[in-house]
């Protein structure tokens, strides 16, 4: 009986370790996807500007986008146009 318990305990430990590894791998994949999206967005911004961005550009862009949102959510509406929203999916 004790031997069986040890075997089950060992298997539980193995499965828990496997779960941790899968969680770690999933988080790493999500981080890589996010990094890729951020790099692509930076590339788009630089291609529109026609030059590399500076630290000042980051501040200007952030302020501009916040202003657009305060003035009527123009940026969000433009970016979400044609994208199903959570309330749209339920209907």
RAUR-V481750 format. One record per residue. RES is the residue in three letters. PHI is phi in degrees with one decimal (* if undefined). Layout:
((RES;PHI) (RES;PHI))
This chain:
((UNK;*) (UNK;-64.8) (UNK;-62.4) (UNK;-61.9) (UNK;-61.4) (UNK;-64.7) (UNK;-63.5) (UNK;-64.3) (UNK;-62.0) (UNK;-62.9) (UNK;-66.3) (UNK;-61.5) (UNK;-60.5) (UNK;-63.1) (UNK;-66.7) (UNK;-64.6) (UNK;-65.5) (UNK;-62.8) (UNK;-62.8) (UNK;-60.1) (UNK;-64.4) (UNK;-65.7) (UNK;-61.2) (UNK;-61.4) (UNK;-64.4) (UNK;-62.9) (UNK;-62.1) (UNK;-64.3) (UNK;-63.0) (UNK;-64.4) (UNK;-62.1) (UNK;-64.3) (UNK;-63.7) (UNK;-63.5) (UNK;-59.5) (UNK;-61.7) (UNK;-60.1) (UNK;-63.7) (UNK;-63.8) (UNK;-63.5) (UNK;-62.5) (UNK;-60.8) (UNK;-63.9) (UNK;-64.4) (UNK;-60.8) (UNK;-65.5) (UNK;-68.9) (UNK;-69.7) (UNK;-69.9) (UNK;79.1) (UNK;-161.6) (UNK;-65.6) (UNK;-82.0) (UNK;-116.5) (UNK;-61.5) (UNK;-64.0) (UNK;-61.9) (UNK;-60.9) (UNK;-65.3) (UNK;-60.9) (UNK;-63.9) (UNK;-60.1) (UNK;-63.3) (UNK;-61.5) (UNK;-65.3) (UNK;-63.6) (UNK;-63.4) (UNK;-60.0) (UNK;-69.1) (UNK;-64.0) (UNK;-83.7) (UNK;141.6) (UNK;54.3) (UNK;-61.5) (UNK;-64.9) (UNK;-59.4) (UNK;-64.1) (UNK;-65.9) (UNK;-72.1) (UNK;-94.8) (UNK;-60.1) (UNK;81.2) (UNK;-96.2) (UNK;-61.0) (UNK;-95.6) (UNK;-51.6) (UNK;-70.0) (UNK;-68.4) (UNK;-70.0) (UNK;-74.7) (UNK;-71.3))
